[in-house]
Amino acid sequence: QVQPVESGGGLVQAGGSLRLSCAAPGSIVSINIMGWYRQAPGKQRELVARITLGGSTYYADSVKGRFTISRDNAKNTVYLQMNSLKPEDTGVYYCNAVPFWSGGYPWGQGTQVTVSS
């Protein structure tokens, strides 16, 4: 395995919650910033949340206050707790380094999140 494995997506009604997990193929202790990216239908992939090795976080305005990113370095896993989901959160979610071209991995399959209105 050389790509992250994302899981936890699904179909949920607006206002619902999902928790995404990302199992990295190797140690993430060597990666300062890990992030979750989203690709909505017909749009480019965008960064929605990132977290540093020290635990500092950043969120895109569109998800601020609703999403929470965390990381477990011992388990090489990154999480994304998504609450109060909106239809515009629909897309495929991926995890990778930030920026992905610096110490990152080949893109995984992602996990599909679909929010119905």
C-alpha positions as CSV (number, residue, x, y, z in Angstrom):
1,Q,0.0,0.0,0.0
2,V,1.5,3.3,-1.1
3,Q,-1.7,5.4,-1.0
4,P,-3.8,6.6,1.9
5,V,-7.0,4.7,2.4
6,E,-10.0,6.9,3.2
7,S,-13.2,5.6,4.7
8,G,-16.3,6.7,6.5
9,G,-18.2,8.4,3.8
10,G,-21.8,7.7,2.8
11,L,-25.2,9.2,2.2
12,V,-26.6,11.4,4.9
13,Q,-29.4,14.0,5.2
14,A,-28.7,17.7,5.6
15,G,-27.9,18.4,9.2
16,G,-26.4,15.0,9.8
17,S,-22.9,13.9,10.7
18,L,-20.1,11.7,9.4
19,R,-16.6,10.8,10.7
20,L,-14.0,10.2,8.0
21,S,-10.8,8.3,8.6
22,C,-7.6,8.2,6.7
23,A,-5.0,5.4,7.1
24,A,-1.7,6.6,5.8
25,P,0.6,4.1,4.2
26,G,3.5,5.1,6.4
27,S,4.5,7.2,9.4
28,I,2.9,10.6,9.4
29,V,5.2,11.8,12.1
30,S,7.6,13.0,9.3
31,I,4.8,15.0,7.7
32,N,4.3,18.3,9.5
33,I,0.9,19.2,7.9
34,M,-1.8,16.7,7.0
35,G,-5.0,17.8,5.4
36,W,-8.4,16.7,4.0
37,Y,-9.3,17.8,0.5
38,R,-12.6,17.7,-1.2
39,Q,-13.5,17.4,-4.9
40,A,-17.1,18.3,-5.6
41,P,-18.7,17.3,-8.9
42,G,-17.4,19.4,-11.8
43,K,-15.0,21.3,-9.5
44,Q,-11.3,21.2,-8.7
45,R,-10.0,19.6,-5.6
46,E,-9.8,22.0,-2.7
47,L,-8.3,21.9,0.8
48,V,-11.0,22.0,3.5
49,A,-9.0,21.4,6.7
50,R,-5.4,20.9,7.8
51,I,-3.5,20.1,11.0
52,T,0.1,20.4,11.9
53,L,2.2,18.0,13.9
54,G,1.7,20.2,16.9
55,G,-2.0,20.2,16.6
56,S,-2.7,23.6,15.0
57,T,-5.6,23.6,12.7
58,Y,-7.0,25.6,9.8
59,Y,-10.4,25.4,8.1
60,A,-11.8,26.7,4.9
61,D,-14.5,29.3,5.6
62,S,-17.1,27.0,4.1
63,V,-16.6,24.4,6.8
64,K,-15.4,26.5,9.8
65,G,-17.4,25.7,12.9
66,R,-18.8,22.5,11.5
67,F,-15.8,20.3,10.7
68,T,-13.0,19.2,13.1
69,I,-9.7,17.6,11.9
70,S,-7.5,15.5,14.2
71,R,-4.6,13.2,13.9
72,D,-3.3,10.1,15.7
73,N,0.4,9.9,14.9
74,A,0.8,6.6,16.7
75,K,-1.8,5.0,14.4
76,N,-0.8,7.0,11.3
77,T,-4.4,8.1,11.0
78,V,-6.1,11.4,10.3
79,Y,-9.8,12.0,11.0
80,L,-12.4,14.5,9.9
81,Q,-15.5,14.9,12.0
82,M,-18.2,16.6,9.9
83,N,-21.3,18.0,11.6
84,S,-24.3,20.0,10.4
85,L,-23.6,18.7,6.9
86,K,-25.0,20.7,3.9
87,P,-25.7,19.6,0.3
88,E,-22.7,21.7,-0.8
89,D,-20.5,19.4,1.3
90,T,-21.1,16.6,-1.3
91,G,-18.0,15.3,-2.9
92,V,-15.1,12.9,-2.8
93,Y,-12.9,13.4,0.3
94,Y,-9.2,12.7,0.2
95,C,-6.4,13.0,2.7
96,N,-2.8,13.9,1.9
97,A,0.1,16.1,3.0
98,V,-0.2,19.8,2.7
99,P,1.0,20.7,0.2
100,F,0.6,17.3,-1.4
101,W,3.6,17.7,-3.6
102,S,5.9,18.1,-0.6
103,G,6.3,14.8,1.1
104,G,2.9,13.6,0.2
105,Y,1.5,10.4,-1.3
106,P,-0.1,9.3,-4.5
107,W,-3.8,10.2,-4.3
108,G,-6.0,7.4,-2.8
109,Q,-9.5,6.5,-4.0
110,G,-11.1,8.9,-1.6
111,T,-14.4,8.4,0.2
112,Q,-17.7,9.6,-1.3
113,V,-19.9,11.9,0.8
114,T,-23.3,12.7,-0.4
115,V,-25.6,15.1,1.5
116,S,-29.2,15.1,0.5
117,S,-31.5,18.1,1.1
